[in-house]
Amino acid sequence: MRSQPTKLAIADEVQAAEIAERPDADRVVQFLAFAVFTLSIGFFGAVTTISYTDPGFFDRMLIADIKRTDIDPISVGSTSKPGADINVEAMPVPQLVRPRDLTPQDFAIVMVFGGEAHLASPGELWRVKVGSEVPGLGKILAIEESQNGGTIKTEKAVLTGIPQ
């Protein structure tokens, strides 16, 4: 005894027949897939070839788009461009309150390098150059490197490093 086909089986046969009647749809999908594959291979092949023959090509392209400015945002605390009429307010920071005025005895040389020096005072670290003003020392007149840690001449004192 043979069983009768169910409604689900009949519906599947109808869908298969409808798909078989539209073979163009399958060709369009195949063409689009082949086109995407071909363009991807071409793109990555071109990028790889350019990178191999001229390794700095893409870096130069990125750097060429960067606008050159002589402003150092670390030094000036602003990212506004020169000549721009933008008024940039200073960023609020906590006010440092020292228990007493600093004296030359409060300072120690941490490091001297290339015309600059780091000085330590109670609770603070100072990066100084010739011409800098430091409370308790006055104006920095000279910075000299040496084997013993360096010498810093100021208006009020001469600081000498301790050999380590």
OpenMM code with the backbone's topology and positions (N, CA, C; nanometers):
from openmm import Vec3, app, unit

residues = "MET ARG SER GLN PRO THR LYS LEU ALA ILE ALA ASP GLU VAL GLN ALA ALA GLU ILE ALA GLU ARG PRO ASP ALA ASP ARG VAL VAL GLN PHE LEU ALA PHE ALA VAL PHE THR LEU SER ILE GLY PHE PHE GLY ALA VAL THR THR ILE SER TYR THR ASP PRO GLY PHE PHE ASP ARG MET LEU ILE ALA ASP ILE LYS ARG THR ASP ILE ASP PRO ILE SER VAL GLY SER THR SER LYS PRO GLY ALA ASP ILE ASN VAL GLU ALA MET PRO VAL PRO GLN LEU VAL ARG PRO ARG ASP LEU THR PRO GLN ASP PHE ALA ILE VAL MET VAL PHE GLY GLY GLU ALA HIS LEU ALA SER PRO GLY GLU LEU TRP ARG VAL LYS VAL GLY SER GLU VAL PRO GLY LEU GLY LYS ILE LEU ALA ILE GLU GLU SER GLN ASN GLY GLY THR ILE LYS THR GLU LYS ALA VAL LEU THR GLY ILE PRO GLN".split()
positions = [
    Vec3(0.0831, -0.1149, 0.0000),
    Vec3(0.0000, 0.0000, 0.0000),
    Vec3(0.0895, 0.1238, 0.0000),
    Vec3(0.0561, 0.2063, -0.0903),
    Vec3(0.1341, 0.3276, -0.1090),
    Vec3(0.0650, 0.4429, -0.0391),
    Vec3(0.1491, 0.5270, 0.0308),
    Vec3(0.0893, 0.6368, 0.1075),
    Vec3(0.0713, 0.7578, 0.0172),
    Vec3(-0.0222, 0.8396, 0.0532),
    Vec3(-0.0517, 0.9617, -0.0201),
    Vec3(0.0511, 1.0689, 0.0180),
    Vec3(0.0963, 1.1513, -0.0766),
    Vec3(0.1901, 1.2581, -0.0415),
    Vec3(0.1226, 1.3602, 0.0510),
    Vec3(0.2003, 1.4104, 0.1450),
    Vec3(0.1474, 1.5085, 0.2403),
    Vec3(0.1462, 1.6464, 0.1763),
    Vec3(0.0777, 1.7377, 0.2435),
    Vec3(0.0704, 1.8754, 0.1923),
    Vec3(0.2090, 1.9401, 0.1909),
    Vec3(0.2924, 1.9050, 0.2887),
    Vec3(0.4261, 1.9616, 0.2961),
    Vec3(0.5103, 1.9139, 0.1776),
    Vec3(0.5026, 1.7910, 0.1445),
    Vec3(0.5781, 1.7373, 0.0321),
    Vec3(0.5327, 1.8014, -0.0985),
    Vec3(0.4036, 1.8249, -0.1109),
    Vec3(0.3506, 1.8880, -0.2324),
    Vec3(0.4011, 2.0324, -0.2416),
    Vec3(0.4045, 2.1041, -0.1273),
    Vec3(0.4524, 2.2422, -0.1269),
    Vec3(0.5998, 2.2482, -0.1650),
    Vec3(0.6807, 2.1534, -0.1171),
    Vec3(0.8224, 2.1491, -0.1528),
    Vec3(0.8404, 2.1267, -0.3022),
    Vec3(0.7574, 2.0391, -0.3597),
    Vec3(0.7665, 2.0130, -0.5032),
    Vec3(0.7299, 2.1378, -0.5835),
    Vec3(0.6315, 2.2147, -0.5369),
    Vec3(0.5889, 2.3364, -0.6062),
    Vec3(0.7015, 2.4402, -0.6011),
    Vec3(0.7668, 2.4570, -0.4825),
    Vec3(0.8776, 2.5525, -0.4718),
    Vec3(0.9933, 2.5124, -0.5619),
    Vec3(1.0252, 2.3836, -0.5655),
    Vec3(1.1342, 2.3374, -0.6509),
    Vec3(1.1008, 2.3636, -0.7976),
    Vec3(0.9783, 2.3478, -0.8348),
    Vec3(0.9382, 2.3719, -0.9738),
    Vec3(0.9481, 2.5205, -1.0068),
    Vec3(0.9095, 2.6083, -0.9103),
    Vec3(0.9183, 2.7527, -0.9348),
    Vec3(1.0638, 2.7985, -0.9494),
    Vec3(1.1518, 2.7422, -0.8672),
    Vec3(1.2932, 2.7788, -0.8761),
    Vec3(1.3517, 2.7294, -1.0077),
    Vec3(1.3136, 2.6104, -1.0490),
    Vec3(1.3648, 2.5562, -1.1750),
    Vec3(1.3181, 2.6390, -1.2943),
    Vec3(1.2029, 2.7063, -1.2819),
    Vec3(1.1526, 2.7885, -1.3907),
    Vec3(1.2299, 2.9201, -1.4035),
    Vec3(1.3075, 2.9626, -1.2973),
    Vec3(1.3810, 3.0893, -1.2994),
    Vec3(1.5319, 3.0646, -1.2957),
    Vec3(1.5911, 3.0097, -1.3989),
    Vec3(1.7346, 2.9847, -1.3977),
    Vec3(1.8175, 3.1128, -1.4102),
    Vec3(1.7572, 3.2250, -1.4559),
    Vec3(1.8309, 3.3501, -1.4700),
    Vec3(1.8753, 3.4055, -1.3352),
    Vec3(1.7956, 3.3861, -1.2330),
    Vec3(1.8306, 3.4378, -1.1006),
    Vec3(1.9608, 3.3746, -1.0523),
    Vec3(1.9785, 3.2493, -1.0761),
    Vec3(2.1008, 3.1805, -1.0343),
    Vec3(2.2218, 3.2348, -1.1103),
    Vec3(2.2067, 3.2663, -1.2362),
    Vec3(2.3167, 3.3197, -1.3166),
    Vec3(2.3570, 3.4596, -1.2693),
    Vec3(2.2605, 3.5418, -1.2309),
    Vec3(2.2900, 3.6768, -1.1827),
    Vec3(2.3712, 3.6682, -1.0530),
    Vec3(2.3301, 3.5806, -0.9616),
    Vec3(2.4021, 3.5642, -0.8353),
    Vec3(2.5436, 3.5139, -0.8622),
    Vec3(2.5579, 3.4204, -0.9525),
    Vec3(2.6906, 3.3705, -0.9860),
    Vec3(2.7771, 3.4808, -1.0465),
    Vec3(2.7204, 3.5615, -1.1342),
    Vec3(2.7959, 3.6704, -1.1955),
    Vec3(2.8402, 3.7718, -1.0896),
    Vec3(2.7497, 3.8120, -0.9991),
    Vec3(2.7842, 3.9083, -0.8948),
    Vec3(2.8921, 3.8520, -0.8016),
    Vec3(2.8798, 3.7263, -0.7657),
    Vec3(2.9807, 3.6645, -0.6793),
    Vec3(3.1169, 3.6617, -0.7488),
    Vec3(3.1185, 3.6282, -0.8767),
    Vec3(3.2440, 3.6261, -0.9523),
    Vec3(3.3034, 3.7672, -0.9646),
    Vec3(3.2174, 3.8683, -0.9851),
    Vec3(3.2655, 4.0059, -0.9972),
    Vec3(3.3273, 4.0535, -0.8652),
    Vec3(3.2622, 4.0258, -0.7527),
    Vec3(3.3164, 4.0650, -0.6221),
    Vec3(3.4487, 3.9931, -0.5970),
    Vec3(3.4543, 3.8658, -0.6280),
    Vec3(3.5770, 3.7882, -0.6091),
    Vec3(3.6908, 3.8454, -0.6947),
    Vec3(3.6628, 3.8762, -0.8196),
    Vec3(3.7644, 3.9285, -0.9104),
    Vec3(3.8134, 4.0661, -0.8648),
    Vec3(3.7212, 4.1541, -0.8268),
    Vec3(3.7612, 4.2870, -0.7799),
    Vec3(3.8415, 4.2779, -0.6501),
    Vec3(3.8048, 4.1882, -0.5607),
    Vec3(3.8798, 4.1721, -0.4348),
    Vec3(4.0217, 4.1245, -0.4618),
    Vec3(4.0351, 4.0261, -0.5478),
    Vec3(4.1686, 3.9752, -0.5819),
    Vec3(4.2506, 4.0864, -0.6476),
    Vec3(4.1890, 4.1630, -0.7377),
    Vec3(4.2601, 4.2723, -0.8030),
    Vec3(4.3037, 4.3795, -0.7044),
    Vec3(4.2154, 4.4184, -0.6113),
    Vec3(4.2475, 4.5211, -0.5123),
    Vec3(4.3628, 4.4763, -0.4239),
    Vec3(4.3511, 4.3578, -0.3650),
    Vec3(4.4565, 4.3111, -0.2751),
    Vec3(4.5866, 4.2826, -0.3507),
    Vec3(4.5768, 4.2418, -0.4746),
    Vec3(4.6973, 4.2244, -0.5550),
    Vec3(4.7673, 4.3571, -0.5798),
    Vec3(4.6903, 4.4611, -0.6113),
    Vec3(4.7485, 4.5933, -0.6356),
    Vec3(4.8122, 4.6496, -0.5081),
    Vec3(4.7425, 4.6369, -0.3958),
    Vec3(4.7965, 4.6874, -0.2690),
    Vec3(4.9247, 4.6132, -0.2322),
    Vec3(4.9251, 4.4833, -0.2487),
    Vec3(5.0440, 4.4043, -0.2169),
    Vec3(5.1603, 4.4415, -0.3084),
    Vec3(5.1345, 4.4596, -0.4363),
    Vec3(5.2395, 4.4964, -0.5311),
    Vec3(5.2975, 4.6340, -0.4980),
    Vec3(5.2097, 4.7305, -0.4694),
    Vec3(5.2574, 4.8649, -0.4343),
    Vec3(5.3393, 4.8599, -0.3059),
    Vec3(5.2924, 4.7875, -0.2061),
    Vec3(5.3648, 4.7783, -0.0786),
    Vec3(5.4994, 4.7097, -0.0952),
    Vec3(5.5070, 4.6130, -0.1845),
    Vec3(5.6325, 4.5409, -0.2058),
    Vec3(5.7338, 4.6267, -0.2816),
    Vec3(5.6868, 4.6976, -0.3843),
    Vec3(5.7800, 4.7766, -0.4654),
    Vec3(5.8185, 4.9087, -0.3994),
    Vec3(5.7274, 4.9674, -0.3188),
    Vec3(5.7549, 5.0949, -0.2516),
    Vec3(5.6955, 5.0880, -0.1107),
    Vec3(5.7723, 5.0358, -0.0132),
    Vec3(5.7177, 5.0133, 0.1207),
    Vec3(5.6648, 5.1384, 0.1905),
    Vec3(5.7140, 5.2568, 0.1594),
    Vec3(5.6691, 5.3775, 0.2274),
    Vec3(5.5586, 5.4527, 0.1547),
    Vec3(5.5022, 5.3967, 0.0478),
    Vec3(5.4039, 5.4664, -0.0347),
    Vec3(5.2824, 5.5111, 0.0459),
    Vec3(5.2216, 5.4198, 0.1201),
    Vec3(5.0988, 5.4525, 0.1923),
    Vec3(5.1273, 5.5445, 0.3112),
    Vec3(5.2447, 5.5313, 0.3731),
    Vec3(5.2822, 5.6225, 0.4812),
    Vec3(5.2955, 5.7651, 0.4272),
    Vec3(5.3576, 5.7802, 0.3111),
    Vec3(5.3722, 5.9133, 0.2510),
    Vec3(5.2365, 5.9726, 0.2152),
    Vec3(5.1449, 5.8899, 0.1711),
    Vec3(5.0106, 5.9393, 0.1376),
    Vec3(4.9409, 5.9911, 0.2627),
    Vec3(4.9544, 5.9199, 0.3742),
    Vec3(4.8923, 5.9650, 0.4989),
    Vec3(4.9583, 6.0917, 0.5513),
    Vec3(5.0899, 6.0977, 0.5477),
    Vec3(5.1620, 6.2127, 0.5998),
    Vec3(5.1359, 6.3360, 0.5142),
    Vec3(5.1171, 6.3186, 0.3842),
    Vec3(5.0908, 6.4321, 0.2964),
    Vec3(4.9585, 6.4992, 0.3305),
    Vec3(4.8640, 6.4259, 0.3872),
    Vec3(4.7338, 6.4829, 0.4219),
    Vec3(4.7343, 6.5558, 0.5555),
    Vec3(4.8391, 6.5377, 0.6348),
    Vec3(4.8452, 6.6027, 0.7656),
    Vec3(4.8862, 6.7479, 0.7466),
    Vec3(4.8127, 6.8382, 0.8091),
    Vec3(4.8457, 6.9802, 0.7989),
    Vec3(4.9596, 7.0100, 0.8949),
    Vec3(5.0587, 7.0834, 0.8453),
    Vec3(5.1763, 7.1173, 0.9247),
    Vec3(5.1481, 7.2419, 1.0092),
    Vec3(5.1800, 7.2340, 1.1371),
    Vec3(5.1727, 7.3502, 1.2248),
    Vec3(5.2965, 7.3501, 1.3130),
    Vec3(5.3320, 7.4663, 1.3597),
    Vec3(5.4467, 7.4791, 1.4475),
    Vec3(5.4055, 7.4872, 1.5937),
    Vec3(5.2803, 7.4555, 1.6220),
    Vec3(5.2318, 7.4624, 1.7596),
    Vec3(5.2511, 7.3266, 1.8255),
    Vec3(5.3105, 7.3278, 1.9415),
    Vec3(5.3237, 7.2074, 2.0211),
    Vec3(5.2161, 7.2118, 2.1290),
    Vec3(5.1093, 7.1316, 2.1176),
    Vec3(5.0008, 7.1411, 2.2148),
    Vec3(5.0442, 7.1081, 2.3578),
    Vec3(5.1515, 7.0328, 2.3731),
    Vec3(5.2006, 7.0027, 2.5069),
    Vec3(5.2577, 7.1294, 2.5703),
    Vec3(5.3321, 7.2075, 2.4922),
    Vec3(5.3965, 7.3280, 2.5455),
    Vec3(5.2979, 7.4416, 2.5674),
    Vec3(5.2062, 7.4621, 2.4726),
    Vec3(5.1184, 7.5778, 2.4810),
    Vec3(4.9834, 7.5453, 2.5435),
    Vec3(4.9490, 7.4183, 2.5545),
    Vec3(4.8222, 7.3805, 2.6165),
    Vec3(4.7018, 7.4100, 2.5309),
    Vec3(4.7191, 7.4246, 2.4003),
    Vec3(4.6080, 7.4568, 2.3117),
    Vec3(4.6269, 7.3844, 2.1797),
    Vec3(4.5168, 7.3495, 2.1169),
    Vec3(4.5242, 7.2869, 1.9856),
    Vec3(4.4751, 7.3812, 1.8767),
    Vec3(4.4499, 7.5085, 1.9096),
    Vec3(4.4046, 7.6026, 1.8073),
    Vec3(4.5194, 7.6328, 1.7119),
    Vec3(4.4871, 7.6589, 1.5892),
    Vec3(4.5863, 7.6828, 1.4846),
    Vec3(4.6347, 7.8273, 1.4902),
    Vec3(4.7578, 7.8537, 1.4426),
    Vec3(4.8074, 7.9913, 1.4441),
    Vec3(4.7214, 8.0804, 1.3560),
    Vec3(4.6929, 8.1991, 1.4032),
    Vec3(4.6135, 8.2929, 1.3260),
    Vec3(4.4644, 8.2741, 1.3411),
    Vec3(4.4220, 8.1663, 1.4055),
    Vec3(4.2789, 8.1430, 1.4238),
    Vec3(4.2278, 8.2357, 1.5329),
    Vec3(4.1073, 8.2858, 1.5149),
    Vec3(4.0477, 8.3757, 1.6135),
    Vec3(3.9681, 8.2963, 1.7168),
    Vec3(4.0249, 8.1862, 1.7613),
    Vec3(3.9583, 8.1026, 1.8600),
    Vec3(4.0199, 8.1331, 1.9959),
    Vec3(3.9356, 8.1714, 2.0895),
    Vec3(3.9834, 8.2000, 2.2239),
    Vec3(3.9700, 8.0732, 2.3066),
    Vec3(4.0820, 8.0123, 2.3391),
    Vec3(4.0809, 7.8871, 2.4138),
    Vec3(4.1085, 7.9176, 2.5597),
    Vec3(4.0155, 7.8815, 2.6448),
    Vec3(4.0317, 7.9016, 2.7886),
    Vec3(4.1299, 7.7987, 2.8420),
    Vec3(4.2024, 7.8384, 2.9446),
    Vec3(4.2948, 7.7449, 3.0092),
    Vec3(4.2143, 7.6360, 3.0793),
    Vec3(4.2695, 7.5156, 3.0781),
    Vec3(4.2028, 7.4041, 3.1424),
    Vec3(4.2163, 7.4191, 3.2943),
    Vec3(4.1071, 7.4062, 3.3686),
    Vec3(4.1169, 7.4219, 3.5138),
    Vec3(4.1959, 7.3073, 3.5757),
    Vec3(4.2876, 7.3433, 3.6632),
    Vec3(4.3673, 7.2439, 3.7354),
    Vec3(4.3690, 7.2830, 3.8823),
    Vec3(4.3954, 7.1881, 3.9688),
    Vec3(4.3993, 7.2238, 4.1106),
    Vec3(4.5156, 7.3179, 4.1400),
    Vec3(4.4934, 7.4102, 4.2277),
    Vec3(4.5966, 7.5063, 4.2672),
    Vec3(4.6913, 7.4387, 4.3655),
    Vec3(4.8212, 7.4473, 4.3364),
    Vec3(4.9215, 7.3891, 4.4244),
    Vec3(4.9515, 7.4878, 4.5365),
    Vec3(4.9322, 7.4441, 4.6583),
    Vec3(4.9601, 7.5292, 4.7739),
    Vec3(5.0759, 7.4660, 4.8501),
    Vec3(5.1876, 7.5377, 4.8549),
    Vec3(5.3042, 7.4888, 4.9274),
    Vec3(5.2951, 7.5358, 5.0723),
    Vec3(5.3389, 7.4533, 5.1681),
    Vec3(5.3317, 7.4942, 5.3092),
    Vec3(5.4264, 7.6110, 5.3404),
    Vec3(5.5321, 7.6253, 5.2592),
    Vec3(5.6269, 7.7352, 5.2783),
    Vec3(5.6934, 7.7638, 5.1443),
    Vec3(5.7602, 7.8763, 5.1361),
    Vec3(5.8320, 7.9114, 5.0135),
    Vec3(5.9518, 7.8189, 4.9966),
    Vec3(5.9802, 7.7840, 4.8715),
    Vec3(6.0935, 7.6963, 4.8428),
    Vec3(6.2248, 7.7716, 4.8565),
    Vec3(6.3278, 7.6991, 4.8994),
    Vec3(6.4631, 7.7539, 4.9083),
    Vec3(6.5542, 7.6660, 4.8232),
    Vec3(6.6753, 7.7112, 4.7896),
    Vec3(6.7660, 7.6291, 4.7095),
    Vec3(6.7965, 7.4932, 4.7738),
    Vec3(6.7931, 7.4842, 4.9060),
    Vec3(6.8209, 7.3579, 4.9737),
    Vec3(6.7111, 7.2534, 4.9492),
    Vec3(6.5942, 7.2955, 4.9038),
    Vec3(6.4825, 7.2034, 4.8785),
    Vec3(6.4973, 7.1289, 4.7459),
    Vec3(6.5912, 7.1673, 4.6637),
    Vec3(6.6017, 7.1102, 4.5299),
    Vec3(6.7143, 7.0076, 4.5208),
    Vec3(6.6910, 6.9056, 4.4380),
    Vec3(6.7923, 6.8047, 4.4071),
    Vec3(6.7876, 6.7789, 4.2566),
    Vec3(6.9048, 6.7560, 4.1980),
    Vec3(6.9115, 6.7252, 4.0552),
    Vec3(6.8759, 6.5787, 4.0359),
    Vec3(6.7795, 6.5550, 3.9522),
    Vec3(6.7418, 6.4177, 3.9181),
    Vec3(6.8191, 6.3733, 3.7948),
    Vec3(6.8236, 6.4608, 3.6929),
    Vec3(6.8865, 6.4232, 3.5670),
    Vec3(6.9219, 6.5490, 3.4886),
    Vec3(7.0340, 6.5460, 3.4201),
    Vec3(7.0741, 6.6531, 3.3291),
    Vec3(7.0989, 6.5888, 3.1934),
    Vec3(7.0392, 6.6451, 3.0898),
    Vec3(7.0565, 6.5887, 2.9558),
    Vec3(7.0298, 6.6958, 2.8513),
    Vec3(7.1193, 6.7065, 2.7554),
    Vec3(7.0998, 6.7911, 2.6373),
    Vec3(7.0520, 6.9325, 2.6656),
    Vec3(7.1092, 7.0029, 2.7609),
    Vec3(7.0679, 7.1401, 2.7871),
    Vec3(6.9415, 7.1524, 2.8692),
    Vec3(6.8896, 7.0427, 2.9203),
    Vec3(6.7712, 7.0430, 3.0058),
    Vec3(6.8032, 6.9672, 3.1329),
    Vec3(6.7200, 6.9873, 3.2338),
    Vec3(6.7406, 6.9160, 3.3596),
    Vec3(6.6066, 6.8901, 3.4259),
    Vec3(6.6046, 6.7843, 3.5070),
    Vec3(6.4902, 6.7563, 3.5945),
    Vec3(6.5364, 6.7820, 3.7365),
    Vec3(6.4589, 6.8625, 3.8064),
    Vec3(6.4875, 6.8928, 3.9460),
    Vec3(6.3732, 6.8405, 4.0310),
    Vec3(6.4050, 6.7938, 4.1508),
    Vec3(6.3027, 6.7475, 4.2433),
    Vec3(6.2987, 6.8413, 4.3628),
    Vec3(6.1777, 6.8784, 4.4023),
    Vec3(6.1557, 6.9529, 4.5257),
    Vec3(6.0460, 6.8769, 4.6007),
    Vec3(6.0194, 6.9072, 4.7251),
    Vec3(5.9182, 6.8313, 4.7989),
    Vec3(5.7830, 6.8314, 4.7272),
    Vec3(5.7434, 6.7146, 4.6798),
    Vec3(5.6139, 6.6978, 4.6147),
    Vec3(5.6068, 6.7432, 4.4706),
    Vec3(5.7176, 6.7853, 4.4097),
    Vec3(5.7140, 6.8357, 4.2727),
    Vec3(5.8355, 6.7881, 4.1940),
    Vec3(5.8166, 6.7798, 4.0626),
    Vec3(5.9260, 6.7497, 3.9707),
    Vec3(5.9262, 6.8604, 3.8665),
    Vec3(6.0424, 6.9213, 3.8444),
    Vec3(6.0552, 7.0359, 3.7544),
    Vec3(6.1404, 6.9983, 3.6344),
    Vec3(6.0935, 7.0335, 3.5154),
    Vec3(6.1745, 7.0210, 3.3936),
    Vec3(6.2159, 7.1623, 3.3560),
    Vec3(6.3456, 7.1880, 3.3569),
    Vec3(6.3930, 7.3251, 3.3368),
    Vec3(6.4904, 7.3327, 3.2204),
    Vec3(6.4958, 7.4505, 3.1587),
    Vec3(6.5913, 7.4847, 3.0539),
    Vec3(6.6557, 7.6166, 3.0940),
    Vec3(6.7599, 7.6540, 3.0248),
    Vec3(6.8221, 7.7834, 3.0504),
    Vec3(6.7182, 7.8912, 3.0220),
    Vec3(6.7004, 7.9815, 3.1182),
    Vec3(6.6017, 8.0874, 3.1045),
    Vec3(6.4734, 8.0603, 3.1812),
    Vec3(6.4517, 7.9371, 3.2283),
    Vec3(6.3318, 7.9041, 3.3054),
    Vec3(6.3360, 7.9747, 3.4408),
    Vec3(6.2185, 8.0085, 3.4930),
    Vec3(6.2055, 8.0669, 3.6266),
    Vec3(6.1537, 7.9587, 3.7205),
    Vec3(6.2233, 7.9382, 3.8309),
    Vec3(6.1838, 7.8370, 3.9289),
    Vec3(6.1728, 7.9058, 4.0648),
    Vec3(6.0586, 7.8921, 4.1349),
    Vec3(6.0452, 7.9527, 4.2670),
    Vec3(6.1518, 7.8982, 4.3617),
    Vec3(6.2187, 7.9855, 4.4316),
    Vec3(6.3233, 7.9458, 4.5254),
    Vec3(6.4615, 7.9452, 4.4637),
    Vec3(6.4707, 7.9357, 4.3303),
    Vec3(6.6012, 7.9367, 4.2626),
    Vec3(6.6191, 8.0594, 4.1749),
    Vec3(6.5112, 8.1142, 4.1274),
    Vec3(6.5189, 8.2261, 4.0334),
    Vec3(6.5375, 8.1748, 3.8914),
    Vec3(6.6021, 8.2535, 3.8092),
    Vec3(6.6218, 8.2200, 3.6678),
    Vec3(6.7374, 8.1217, 3.6526),
    Vec3(6.7193, 8.0217, 3.5647),
    Vec3(6.8245, 7.9242, 3.5356),
    Vec3(6.9224, 7.9900, 3.4392),
    Vec3(7.0489, 7.9992, 3.4803),
    Vec3(7.1503, 8.0673, 3.3993),
    Vec3(7.2304, 7.9716, 3.3126),
    Vec3(7.2605, 7.8515, 3.3638),
    Vec3(7.3405, 7.7556, 3.2867),
    Vec3(7.3107, 7.6140, 3.3346),
    Vec3(7.3171, 7.5197, 3.2419),
    Vec3(7.3010, 7.3772, 3.2729),
    Vec3(7.4181, 7.3056, 3.2083),
    Vec3(7.4951, 7.2346, 3.2894),
    Vec3(7.6140, 7.1657, 3.2389),
    Vec3(7.6083, 7.0184, 3.2784),
    Vec3(7.6337, 6.9333, 3.1814),
    Vec3(7.6408, 6.7896, 3.2091),
    Vec3(7.7793, 6.7545, 3.2596),
    Vec3(7.7861, 6.6570, 3.3501),
    Vec3(7.9159, 6.6084, 3.3977),
    Vec3(7.8975, 6.4672, 3.4523),
    Vec3(8.0082, 6.4050, 3.4882),
    Vec3(8.0053, 6.2675, 3.5394),
    Vec3(7.9366, 6.2590, 3.6752),
    Vec3(7.9379, 6.3675, 3.7509),
    Vec3(7.8811, 6.3626, 3.8853),
    Vec3(7.7322, 6.3965, 3.8878),
    Vec3(7.6672, 6.4029, 3.7742),
    Vec3(7.5237, 6.4299, 3.7712),
    Vec3(7.4886, 6.5670, 3.7186),
    Vec3(7.5876, 6.6523, 3.6961),
    Vec3(7.5619, 6.7815, 3.6343),
    Vec3(7.5642, 6.8965, 3.7331),
    Vec3(7.5667, 7.0170, 3.6761),
    Vec3(7.5659, 7.1397, 3.7544),
    Vec3(7.4641, 7.2348, 3.6938),
    Vec3(7.3847, 7.2979, 3.7818),
    Vec3(7.2854, 7.3944, 3.7370),
    Vec3(7.3126, 7.5245, 3.8099),
    Vec3(7.3406, 7.6292, 3.7317),
    Vec3(7.3676, 7.7609, 3.7892),
    Vec3(7.2409, 7.8443, 3.7787),
    Vec3(7.1993, 7.9005, 3.8918),
    Vec3(7.0794, 7.9837, 3.8959),
    Vec3(7.1146, 8.1181, 3.9578),
    Vec3(7.0159, 8.2071, 3.9638),
    Vec3(7.0375, 8.3389, 4.0234),
    Vec3(7.0680, 8.3300, 4.1730),
    Vec3(7.0087, 8.2307, 4.2409),
    Vec3(7.0234, 8.2238, 4.3863),
    Vec3(7.1171, 8.1149, 4.4357),
    Vec3(7.1547, 8.0194, 4.3500),
    Vec3(7.2378, 7.9085, 4.3971),
    Vec3(7.3005, 7.8350, 4.2794),
    Vec3(7.3947, 7.7473, 4.3112),
    Vec3(7.4526, 7.6554, 4.2151),
    Vec3(7.4255, 7.5152, 4.2684),
    Vec3(7.3484, 7.4368, 4.1903),
    Vec3(7.3163, 7.2995, 4.2305),
    Vec3(7.4151, 7.2049, 4.1636),
    Vec3(7.4672, 7.1096, 4.2410),
    Vec3(7.5607, 7.0112, 4.1888),
    Vec3(7.5041, 6.8725, 4.2151),
    Vec3(7.5132, 6.7865, 4.1133),
    Vec3(7.4641, 6.6507, 4.1278),
    Vec3(7.5510, 6.5666, 4.2177),
    Vec3(7.4934, 6.4582, 4.2660),
    Vec3(7.5656, 6.3646, 4.3522),
    Vec3(7.6002, 6.2431, 4.2681),
    Vec3(7.7280, 6.2042, 4.2620),
    Vec3(7.7650, 6.0841, 4.1832),
    Vec3(7.6959, 5.9616, 4.2392),
    Vec3(7.6578, 5.8727, 4.1493),
    Vec3(7.5857, 5.7526, 4.1932),
    Vec3(7.6681, 5.6289, 4.1719),
] * unit.nanometer
topology = app.Topology()
chain = topology.addChain("A")
for resn in residues:
    res = topology.addResidue(resn, chain)
    for name in ("N", "CA", "C"):
        topology.addAtom(name, app.Element.getBySymbol(name[0]), res)
